[in-house]
């Protein structure tokens, strides 16, 4: 039996690997789902005299989109965010993550600005509170300020239509 033990171990490892490869790596459960979004108070990117807080957006569902100019996938996602913003079904609040303010402002000038408000998270502390792994990440937050869904990676048209839009209709 001892000579078959390495083969048995190899087969068990291959089974676990095969099961793991069938899972979607973009789906990472968040402990924030159905919990209140973390409180925050940050300066607004476009207007340093204005403050953006969690309470700023209470009363209506919104998307909280974590983005940065150094993020290649944020550029890929941006046209979809522009479409969502132009559709007008839900406001988008930006959370500019560990970025350079002038570069972020120029990026919005160059590519368009889909955001109602943009919180400037220069240190990344608020993003850490949200459990952000990296940009882009997007949270669907209900009118009471509870996180309902988290998207890791860029939002596609299909994800918007097949996942987020139906969830929004239920809120």
Backbone as ProteinMPNN parsed JSONL, in Angstrom:
{"seq_chain_A": "XXXXXXXXXXXXXXXXXXXXXXXXXXXXXXXXXXXXXXXXXXXXXXXXXXXXXXXXXXXXXXXXXXXXXXXXXXXXXXXXXXXXXXXXXXXXXXXXXXXXXXXXXXXXXXXXXXXXXXXXXXXXXXXXXXXXXXXXXXXXXXXXXXXXXXXXXXXXXXXXXXXXXXXXXXX", "coords_chain_A": {"N_chain_A": [[0.823, -1.192, 0.0], [2.038, 1.199, 0.658], [3.536, 1.913, -1.575], [1.652, 2.89, -3.321], [0.718, 5.152, -2.166], [1.903, 7.751, -2.85], [0.76, 8.057, -5.414], [-1.986, 8.109, -4.84], [-2.104, 10.46, -3.293], [-1.305, 12.309, -5.257], [-3.461, 12.076, -7.075], [-5.577, 13.012, -5.465], [-4.737, 15.668, -5.029], [-4.776, 16.557, -7.697], [-7.524, 16.402, -8.186], [-8.52, 18.397, -6.403], [-7.249, 20.642, -7.543], [-8.398, 20.651, -10.095], [-11.095, 21.163, -9.394], [-10.798, 23.7, -8.286], [-9.953, 25.208, -10.491], [-12.26, 25.455, -11.922], [-13.709, 27.436, -10.78], [-14.769, 30.871, -10.686], [-12.381, 33.334, -10.717], [-12.845, 36.017, -10.267], [-14.845, 36.25, -8.476], [-14.987, 36.995, -5.312], [-15.855, 36.488, -2.119], [-17.329, 38.975, -0.056], [-17.139, 40.244, 3.208], [-18.7, 42.409, 3.662], [-21.116, 42.298, 2.348], [-24.551, 42.853, 2.485], [-24.213, 44.319, 4.773], [-23.697, 47.382, 6.629], [-22.09, 49.909, 4.727], [-18.688, 50.925, 5.156], [-18.076, 53.833, 7.147], [-16.96, 57.007, 6.013], [-14.969, 59.948, 5.415], [-13.88, 62.086, 3.172], [-11.888, 64.346, 1.153], [-13.324, 65.956, -1.727], [-12.46, 65.091, -5.023], [-12.527, 66.926, -7.208], [-13.119, 69.333, -6.02], [-11.6, 70.717, -3.48], [-12.635, 71.98, -1.29], [-14.939, 70.737, -0.667], [-16.525, 67.974, 0.961], [-16.771, 64.455, 0.843], [-18.867, 61.993, 2.046], [-20.081, 58.916, 3.487], [-22.698, 59.407, 4.139], [-23.404, 61.338, 2.308], [-24.568, 60.182, 0.086], [-26.776, 58.773, 0.957], [-30.179, 57.633, 0.801], [-30.658, 57.055, -1.812], [-30.001, 54.356, -4.069], [-26.648, 53.594, -5.139], [-23.662, 53.285, -7.155], [-20.471, 52.596, -5.976], [-17.462, 53.264, -7.155], [-14.211, 52.207, -7.297], [-11.272, 53.559, -8.436], [-8.359, 54.457, -10.438], [-5.797, 56.429, -12.008], [-3.513, 55.05, -12.714], [-4.349, 52.525, -13.174], [-4.82, 50.036, -15.422], [-7.067, 48.447, -16.098], [-9.095, 50.091, -15.246], [-9.261, 51.968, -17.228], [-10.211, 50.358, -19.272], [-12.734, 49.762, -18.272], [-13.969, 52.239, -18.142], [-15.53, 53.363, -20.413], [-17.909, 51.89, -20.13], [-18.812, 52.726, -17.632], [-19.348, 55.367, -18.323], [-21.526, 54.959, -20.043], [-23.388, 53.895, -18.219], [-23.694, 56.073, -16.489], [-24.744, 57.974, -18.282], [-27.144, 56.762, -18.867], [-28.621, 57.177, -16.58], [-29.919, 55.733, -14.558], [-28.786, 55.1, -12.126], [-26.749, 56.765, -9.791], [-23.19, 57.264, -9.894], [-20.606, 57.076, -7.641], [-17.348, 58.024, -7.264], [-14.314, 56.6, -6.024], [-11.333, 57.643, -5.732], [-8.335, 56.099, -5.825], [-5.345, 56.044, -4.13], [-3.92, 57.975, -5.745], [-2.628, 60.55, -7.937], [-3.68, 63.787, -7.635], [-3.726, 65.94, -9.706], [-3.208, 64.346, -11.998], [-5.418, 62.618, -11.955], [-7.53, 64.417, -12.34], [-6.899, 65.328, -14.905], [-7.203, 62.946, -16.3], [-9.969, 62.543, -16.13], [-10.788, 64.731, -17.642], [-9.773, 63.989, -20.118], [-11.046, 61.494, -20.709], [-13.692, 61.61, -19.901], [-16.259, 62.177, -17.425], [-17.949, 60.248, -15.327], [-18.925, 60.456, -12.769], [-20.911, 61.374, -9.946], [-20.029, 62.339, -7.489], [-16.659, 62.431, -6.281], [-14.638, 60.847, -4.124], [-11.52, 61.513, -2.738], [-9.115, 59.38, -2.086], [-6.318, 59.495, -1.041], [-4.394, 58.225, 0.645], [-5.312, 55.646, 0.681], [-6.639, 54.482, 2.762], [-9.481, 54.399, 3.236], [-10.256, 52.746, 1.17], [-9.076, 50.379, 2.011], [-10.677, 49.895, 4.234], [-12.989, 49.164, 2.914], [-12.209, 46.763, 1.967], [-10.798, 46.535, -0.39], [-9.02, 45.014, -2.976], [-7.651, 45.854, -5.168], [-7.694, 48.24, -7.845], [-9.885, 48.169, -10.712], [-12.688, 48.222, -8.505], [-16.071, 47.719, -7.658], [-18.918, 48.675, -5.835], [-22.273, 47.934, -5.155], [-24.501, 49.863, -3.554], [-27.175, 50.199, -1.34], [-30.09, 52.351, -0.714], [-30.106, 52.79, 2.011], [-27.493, 52.656, 2.702], [-26.225, 50.183, 2.755], [-24.062, 47.573, 1.696], [-24.665, 45.779, -1.176], [-23.659, 44.287, -3.27], [-20.531, 43.263, -4.683], [-18.101, 43.947, -7.084], [-15.234, 42.722, -8.456], [-12.687, 43.874, -10.425], [-13.061, 45.053, -13.858], [-16.228, 46.485, -14.804], [-18.328, 45.086, -17.152], [-20.412, 45.465, -20.095], [-22.125, 43.281, -20.215], [-22.049, 42.316, -17.555], [-23.194, 44.511, -16.261], [-25.79, 44.505, -17.416], [-26.749, 41.881, -16.918], [-26.317, 41.274, -14.224], [-25.939, 43.537, -12.351], [-27.958, 45.438, -13.069], [-30.435, 43.939, -12.801], [-30.262, 43.511, -10.002], [-30.363, 46.117, -9.085], [-32.949, 46.77, -9.824], [-34.378, 45.379, -7.936], [-33.945, 46.795, -5.621]], "CA_chain_A": [[0.0, 0.0, 0.0], [2.901, 2.367, 0.742], [4.02, 2.341, -2.878], [0.544, 3.567, -3.999], [0.394, 6.373, -1.428], [2.183, 8.956, -3.653], [-0.215, 8.13, -6.503], [-3.252, 8.525, -4.239], [-1.946, 11.871, -2.941], [-1.294, 13.046, -6.518], [-4.822, 12.096, -7.596], [-6.376, 13.898, -4.612], [-4.32, 17.036, -5.355], [-5.284, 16.861, -9.036], [-8.962, 16.62, -8.041], [-8.71, 19.727, -5.823], [-6.821, 21.614, -8.538], [-9.445, 20.684, -11.115], [-12.259, 21.854, -8.834], [-10.442, 25.103, -8.119], [-9.872, 25.86, -11.796], [-13.611, 25.658, -12.434], [-14.306, 28.582, -10.084], [-14.51, 32.176, -11.26], [-11.472, 34.037, -9.816], [-13.297, 37.38, -9.985], [-15.833, 36.208, -7.406], [-14.367, 36.895, -3.999], [-16.903, 36.917, -1.185], [-16.999, 40.117, 0.782], [-17.872, 40.254, 4.475], [-19.542, 43.597, 3.709], [-22.403, 42.089, 1.69], [-25.711, 43.021, 3.374], [-23.766, 45.037, 5.966], [-23.503, 48.811, 6.352], [-20.814, 50.307, 4.133], [-17.862, 51.656, 6.124], [-18.173, 55.287, 7.156], [-15.746, 57.691, 5.57], [-15.024, 61.385, 5.162], [-12.719, 62.393, 2.34], [-12.075, 65.512, 0.286], [-13.798, 65.699, -3.089], [-11.331, 65.212, -5.946], [-12.623, 68.107, -8.066], [-13.31, 70.537, -5.206], [-10.976, 70.419, -2.19], [-13.432, 72.591, -0.227], [-16.113, 69.898, -0.47], [-16.235, 66.68, 1.579], [-17.644, 63.342, 0.46], [-19.027, 61.038, 3.139], [-21.072, 57.865, 3.242], [-24.014, 60.018, 4.289], [-23.676, 62.171, 1.137], [-25.355, 59.451, -0.905], [-27.912, 58.055, 1.53], [-31.483, 57.983, 0.257], [-30.781, 56.5, -3.158], [-28.942, 53.387, -4.377], [-25.576, 54.116, -5.975], [-22.462, 52.479, -7.349], [-19.216, 53.17, -5.499], [-16.448, 52.726, -8.064], [-12.823, 52.467, -6.907], [-10.511, 53.704, -9.681], [-7.118, 55.235, -10.389], [-5.226, 56.667, -13.337], [-2.463, 54.063, -12.962], [-5.032, 51.235, -13.309], [-5.134, 49.752, -16.827], [-8.439, 47.952, -16.221], [-10.009, 51.223, -15.057], [-9.412, 52.551, -18.577], [-11.074, 49.424, -20.005], [-14.07, 49.861, -17.689], [-14.486, 53.608, -18.166], [-16.65, 53.591, -21.342], [-19.128, 51.292, -19.574], [-19.267, 53.659, -16.595], [-19.94, 56.517, -19.013], [-22.851, 54.528, -20.505], [-24.252, 53.779, -17.033], [-23.982, 57.436, -16.034], [-25.619, 58.607, -19.275], [-28.448, 56.101, -18.758], [-29.285, 57.89, -15.5], [-30.669, 54.876, -13.629], [-28.133, 55.051, -10.825], [-25.556, 57.617, -9.744], [-21.911, 56.62, -9.613], [-19.699, 57.823, -6.778], [-15.991, 57.536, -7.454], [-13.359, 56.58, -4.923], [-10.039, 57.71, -6.398], [-7.51, 55.273, -4.947], [-3.887, 56.216, -4.126], [-3.645, 58.588, -7.04], [-2.149, 61.922, -7.997], [-4.861, 64.609, -7.926], [-3.703, 66.539, -11.053], [-3.315, 63.287, -13.009], [-6.802, 62.142, -11.949], [-8.356, 65.451, -12.964], [-6.612, 65.305, -16.342], [-7.786, 61.699, -16.808], [-11.405, 62.796, -16.285], [-10.922, 65.645, -18.777], [-9.47, 63.252, -21.351], [-11.899, 60.342, -20.977], [-15.064, 61.847, -19.476], [-16.483, 62.103, -15.98], [-19.249, 59.632, -15.053], [-19.157, 60.446, -11.327], [-21.643, 62.449, -9.285], [-19.032, 62.816, -6.523], [-15.448, 61.604, -6.268], [-13.864, 60.934, -2.887], [-10.086, 61.399, -3.026], [-8.515, 58.516, -1.067], [-4.88, 59.572, -1.343], [-3.636, 57.252, 1.428], [-5.862, 54.304, 0.47], [-7.21, 53.967, 4.021], [-10.9, 54.078, 3.075], [-10.31, 51.572, 0.298], [-8.764, 49.235, 2.869], [-11.883, 49.644, 5.03], [-13.938, 48.481, 2.033], [-11.657, 45.464, 1.587], [-10.389, 46.611, -1.79], [-7.793, 44.299, -3.333], [-7.009, 46.662, -6.194], [-8.669, 48.901, -8.72], [-11.149, 48.718, -10.252], [-13.683, 47.454, -7.769], [-17.31, 48.481, -7.607], [-19.883, 48.219, -4.84], [-23.655, 48.383, -5.263], [-24.909, 50.252, -2.203], [-28.596, 50.551, -1.346], [-30.423, 53.698, -0.242], [-29.807, 52.895, 3.449], [-26.049, 52.63, 2.895], [-25.743, 48.811, 2.91], [-23.429, 46.986, 0.522], [-25.482, 44.682, -1.712], [-22.885, 43.463, -4.207], [-19.174, 43.729, -4.941], [-17.506, 43.493, -8.338], [-13.783, 42.874, -8.529], [-12.326, 43.977, -11.83], [-13.871, 46.004, -14.616], [-17.623, 46.2, -15.136], [-18.596, 44.963, -18.584], [-21.814, 45.687, -20.461], [-22.854, 42.064, -19.835], [-22.183, 42.304, -16.098], [-24.162, 45.547, -15.935], [-27.129, 44.101, -17.838], [-27.18, 40.579, -16.397], [-26.158, 41.164, -12.773], [-26.177, 44.751, -11.564], [-29.251, 46.046, -13.385], [-31.497, 43.229, -12.085], [-30.144, 43.768, -8.567], [-30.832, 47.487, -8.886], [-34.406, 46.754, -9.942], [-34.917, 44.829, -6.688], [-33.729, 47.717, -4.49]], "C_chain_A": [[0.87, 1.26, 0.0], [3.385, 2.831, -0.624], [2.929, 3.036, -3.687], [0.179, 4.902, -3.337], [0.728, 7.637, -2.226], [1.184, 9.119, -4.804], [-1.573, 8.611, -5.986], [-3.198, 10.015, -3.893], [-1.983, 12.74, -4.203], [-2.697, 13.151, -7.107], [-5.736, 13.028, -6.786], [-6.02, 15.363, -4.902], [-4.828, 17.46, -6.729], [-6.786, 17.135, -8.996], [-9.233, 18.017, -7.48], [-8.314, 20.829, -6.803], [-7.889, 21.759, -9.616], [-10.695, 21.404, -10.636], [-11.993, 23.346, -8.691], [-10.401, 25.858, -9.437], [-11.242, 26.13, -12.403], [-14.305, 26.853, -11.787], [-13.9, 29.883, -10.766], [-13.611, 32.971, -10.304], [-11.915, 35.459, -9.49], [-14.344, 37.418, -8.876], [-15.114, 35.948, -6.093], [-15.419, 37.357, -2.999], [-16.42, 38.066, -0.31], [-17.788, 40.036, 2.07], [-18.802, 41.459, 4.595], [-20.927, 43.393, 3.096], [-23.514, 42.051, 2.733], [-25.342, 43.637, 4.719], [-23.652, 46.524, 5.624], [-22.119, 49.063, 5.742], [-20.004, 51.054, 5.194], [-18.088, 53.166, 6.018], [-16.857, 55.882, 6.687], [-16.03, 59.182, 5.41], [-13.74, 61.75, 4.449], [-12.965, 63.669, 1.544], [-12.561, 65.079, -1.097], [-12.631, 65.957, -4.036], [-11.356, 66.535, -6.701], [-12.712, 69.411, -7.288], [-12.801, 70.254, -3.795], [-11.745, 71.027, -1.014], [-14.69, 71.783, 0.09], [-15.674, 68.562, 0.133], [-17.246, 65.65, 1.086], [-17.668, 62.363, 1.627], [-19.992, 59.95, 2.703], [-22.466, 58.48, 3.236], [-24.395, 60.881, 3.094], [-24.646, 61.489, 0.183], [-26.517, 58.659, -0.325], [-29.216, 58.542, 0.909], [-31.712, 57.48, -1.145], [-29.697, 55.443, -3.361], [-27.875, 54.053, -5.258], [-24.483, 53.074, -6.143], [-21.286, 53.256, -6.778], [-18.11, 52.493, -6.296], [-15.065, 53.17, -7.632], [-11.982, 52.462, -8.185], [-9.242, 54.516, -9.45], [-6.576, 55.396, -11.806], [-4.168, 55.628, -13.703], [-3.038, 52.67, -13.24], [-5.451, 51.006, -14.762], [-6.577, 49.276, -17.002], [-9.476, 49.039, -15.965], [-10.266, 51.903, -16.398], [-10.332, 51.681, -19.416], [-12.53, 49.593, -19.557], [-14.746, 51.21, -17.955], [-15.618, 53.854, -19.176], [-17.978, 52.994, -20.842], [-19.685, 52.189, -18.47], [-19.907, 54.895, -17.225], [-21.345, 56.171, -19.516], [-23.832, 54.452, -19.34], [-24.648, 55.166, -16.548], [-24.949, 58.134, -16.982], [-27.025, 58.028, -19.244], [-29.276, 56.729, -17.636], [-30.065, 57.043, -14.511], [-30.097, 54.867, -12.226], [-26.929, 55.984, -10.847], [-24.312, 56.778, -9.429], [-21.077, 57.578, -8.766], [-18.312, 57.203, -6.966], [-15.214, 57.546, -6.147], [-11.986, 56.49, -5.576], [-8.976, 57.198, -5.438], [-6.015, 55.508, -5.161], [-3.38, 56.834, -5.427], [-3.077, 59.987, -6.853], [-3.313, 62.804, -8.446], [-4.806, 65.243, -9.325], [-3.838, 65.483, -12.161], [-4.753, 62.771, -13.104], [-7.727, 63.154, -12.613], [-8.145, 65.484, -14.479], [-7.237, 64.077, -17.0], [-9.279, 61.89, -17.062], [-11.673, 63.75, -17.45], [-10.745, 64.891, -20.087], [-10.525, 62.21, -21.703], [-13.364, 60.525, -20.593], [-15.217, 61.592, -17.983], [-17.873, 61.531, -15.696], [-19.717, 59.789, -13.608], [-19.97, 61.649, -10.838], [-20.726, 63.136, -8.287], [-17.82, 61.897, -6.645], [-14.708, 61.865, -4.968], [-12.402, 60.659, -3.232], [-9.399, 60.675, -1.871], [-7.011, 58.41, -1.315], [-4.071, 58.501, -0.616], [-4.105, 55.811, 1.186], [-6.546, 53.727, 1.698], [-8.686, 53.576, 3.883], [-11.063, 52.853, 2.191], [-10.01, 50.295, 1.083], [-9.979, 48.881, 3.72], [-12.946, 48.91, 4.222], [-13.427, 47.104, 1.595], [-11.219, 45.405, 0.141], [-9.054, 45.894, -1.979], [-6.978, 45.102, -4.328], [-8.078, 47.266, -7.079], [-8.731, 48.153, -10.059], [-11.94, 47.706, -9.422], [-14.908, 48.34, -7.637], [-18.265, 47.835, -6.618], [-21.256, 48.784, -5.182], [-24.134, 48.628, -3.84], [-26.357, 50.722, -2.252], [-28.839, 51.918, -0.707], [-30.185, 53.898, 1.249], [-28.303, 52.843, 3.735], [-25.478, 51.246, 3.134], [-25.16, 48.298, 1.606], [-24.262, 45.792, 0.079], [-24.711, 43.766, -2.646], [-21.513, 44.102, -4.391], [-18.682, 43.116, -6.237], [-16.013, 43.764, -8.264], [-13.4, 42.848, -9.998], [-13.286, 44.902, -12.556], [-15.312, 45.532, -14.823], [-17.737, 46.143, -16.655], [-20.058, 45.277, -18.839], [-22.648, 44.49, -20.021], [-23.077, 42.002, -18.324], [-23.21, 43.343, -15.65], [-25.586, 45.054, -16.222], [-27.625, 42.841, -17.128], [-27.125, 40.469, -14.877], [-26.583, 42.428, -12.038], [-27.542, 45.385, -11.823], [-30.415, 45.281, -12.74], [-31.453, 43.432, -10.565], [-30.667, 45.169, -8.23], [-32.353, 47.531, -8.93], [-35.071, 46.227, -8.668], [-34.796, 45.79, -5.508], [-34.83, 48.753, -4.411]], "O_chain_A": [[0.492, 2.274, -0.587], [3.621, 4.024, -0.818], [3.247, 3.719, -4.661], [-0.586, 5.686, -3.897], [-0.109, 8.539, -2.278], [0.806, 10.246, -5.122], [-2.23, 9.429, -6.63], [-4.145, 10.75, -4.172], [-2.623, 13.791, -4.211], [-3.08, 14.215, -7.592], [-6.563, 13.742, -7.352], [-6.912, 16.205, -5.008], [-5.262, 18.599, -6.906], [-7.268, 18.017, -9.707], [-10.074, 18.745, -8.009], [-8.992, 21.854, -6.878], [-8.239, 22.875, -10.001], [-11.293, 22.174, -11.388], [-12.876, 24.164, -8.951], [-10.777, 27.029, -9.491], [-11.364, 26.953, -13.31], [-15.393, 27.236, -12.217], [-12.82, 29.98, -11.349], [-14.03, 33.26, -9.183], [-11.415, 36.052, -8.534], [-14.693, 38.493, -8.388], [-14.692, 34.828, -5.805], [-15.83, 38.517, -3.036], [-15.265, 38.114, 0.114], [-18.992, 39.784, 2.037], [-19.606, 41.528, 5.525], [-21.819, 44.217, 3.298], [-23.437, 41.324, 3.723], [-26.08, 43.491, 5.694], [-23.524, 46.882, 4.453], [-21.117, 48.502, 6.185], [-20.577, 51.741, 6.04], [-18.268, 53.701, 4.924], [-15.783, 55.333, 6.934], [-17.178, 59.608, 5.287], [-12.656, 61.73, 5.033], [-14.113, 64.033, 1.288], [-12.25, 63.985, -1.568], [-11.897, 66.931, -3.87], [-10.325, 67.198, -6.825], [-12.416, 70.477, -7.826], [-13.497, 69.621, -3.001], [-11.531, 70.634, 0.132], [-15.423, 72.119, 1.02], [-14.578, 68.078, -0.151], [-18.431, 65.949, 0.934], [-16.622, 61.956, 2.132], [-20.641, 60.064, 1.664], [-23.311, 58.113, 2.419], [-25.579, 61.137, 2.876], [-25.459, 62.156, -0.458], [-27.185, 57.934, -1.063], [-29.343, 59.709, 0.538], [-32.846, 57.476, -1.624], [-28.58, 55.614, -2.872], [-28.176, 54.965, -6.027], [-24.39, 52.113, -5.379], [-21.123, 54.441, -7.065], [-17.854, 51.3, -6.134], [-14.771, 54.365, -7.6], [-11.979, 51.48, -8.928], [-9.073, 55.168, -8.42], [-6.867, 54.589, -12.688], [-3.953, 55.357, -14.884], [-2.284, 51.737, -13.513], [-6.332, 51.698, -15.273], [-7.239, 49.668, -17.963], [-10.616, 48.925, -16.417], [-11.378, 52.361, -16.661], [-11.143, 52.195, -20.186], [-13.445, 49.567, -20.381], [-15.974, 51.292, -17.985], [-16.597, 54.508, -18.817], [-19.045, 53.545, -21.111], [-20.897, 52.387, -18.384], [-20.9, 55.409, -16.711], [-22.254, 56.996, -19.426], [-24.975, 54.893, -19.459], [-25.814, 55.405, -16.231], [-25.875, 58.811, -16.535], [-27.992, 58.722, -19.56], [-30.501, 56.802, -17.736], [-30.809, 57.59, -13.696], [-30.819, 54.656, -11.252], [-26.17, 55.993, -11.816], [-24.389, 55.731, -8.786], [-20.873, 58.736, -9.131], [-18.144, 55.991, -6.837], [-15.432, 58.393, -5.281], [-11.527, 55.404, -5.93], [-8.743, 57.779, -4.378], [-5.479, 55.214, -6.229], [-2.522, 56.275, -6.108], [-3.055, 60.526, -5.746], [-3.872, 62.589, -9.522], [-5.768, 65.095, -10.078], [-4.521, 65.721, -13.158], [-5.251, 62.515, -14.201], [-8.617, 62.772, -13.373], [-9.097, 65.649, -15.242], [-7.74, 64.154, -18.121], [-9.798, 61.451, -18.088], [-12.665, 63.599, -18.163], [-11.475, 65.124, -21.05], [-10.867, 62.054, -22.875], [-14.196, 59.681, -20.926], [-14.415, 60.891, -17.366], [-18.869, 62.246, -15.809], [-20.793, 59.307, -13.254], [-19.746, 62.784, -11.26], [-20.652, 64.364, -8.241], [-17.936, 60.743, -7.056], [-14.211, 62.967, -4.736], [-12.088, 59.694, -3.929], [-9.133, 61.261, -0.822], [-6.507, 57.371, -1.742], [-3.154, 57.924, -1.2], [-3.366, 54.865, 1.46], [-6.99, 52.579, 1.667], [-9.089, 52.521, 4.372], [-11.925, 52.012, 2.448], [-10.622, 49.254, 0.843], [-10.282, 47.703, 3.909], [-13.717, 48.124, 4.774], [-14.145, 46.364, 0.922], [-11.261, 44.346, -0.485], [-8.093, 46.131, -1.248], [-5.749, 45.034, -4.329], [-9.233, 46.841, -7.055], [-7.736, 47.568, -10.487], [-11.852, 46.496, -9.63], [-14.797, 49.561, -7.52], [-18.404, 46.613, -6.57], [-21.388, 49.974, -5.467], [-24.168, 47.71, -3.02], [-26.725, 51.539, -3.096], [-27.908, 52.561, -0.22], [-30.073, 55.033, 1.713], [-27.889, 52.973, 4.887], [-24.37, 51.119, 3.656], [-25.703, 48.559, 0.533], [-24.534, 44.892, 0.874], [-25.063, 42.597, -2.802], [-21.355, 45.317, -4.272], [-18.827, 41.915, -6.463], [-15.584, 44.895, -8.039], [-13.746, 41.917, -10.725], [-14.204, 45.463, -11.958], [-15.574, 44.342, -14.994], [-17.29, 47.053, -17.354], [-20.855, 45.347, -17.903], [-23.756, 44.66, -19.511], [-24.172, 41.672, -17.87], [-24.009, 43.075, -14.753], [-26.473, 45.172, -15.377], [-28.802, 42.752, -16.776], [-27.83, 39.64, -14.3], [-27.483, 42.391, -11.2], [-28.208, 45.821, -10.884], [-31.309, 45.914, -12.179], [-32.498, 43.515, -9.92], [-31.331, 45.367, -7.213], [-32.975, 48.255, -8.152], [-36.205, 46.596, -8.362], [-35.478, 45.614, -4.498], [-34.812, 49.607, -3.525]]}, "name": "protein", "num_of_chains": 1, "seq": "XXXXXXXXXXXXXXXXXXXXXXXXXXXXXXXXXXXXXXXXXXXXXXXXXXXXXXXXXXXXXXXXXXXXXXXXXXXXXXXXXXXXXXXXXXXXXXXXXXXXXXXXXXXXXXXXXXXXXXXXXXXXXXXXXXXXXXXXXXXXXXXXXXXXXXXXXXXXXXXXXXXXXXXXXXX"}
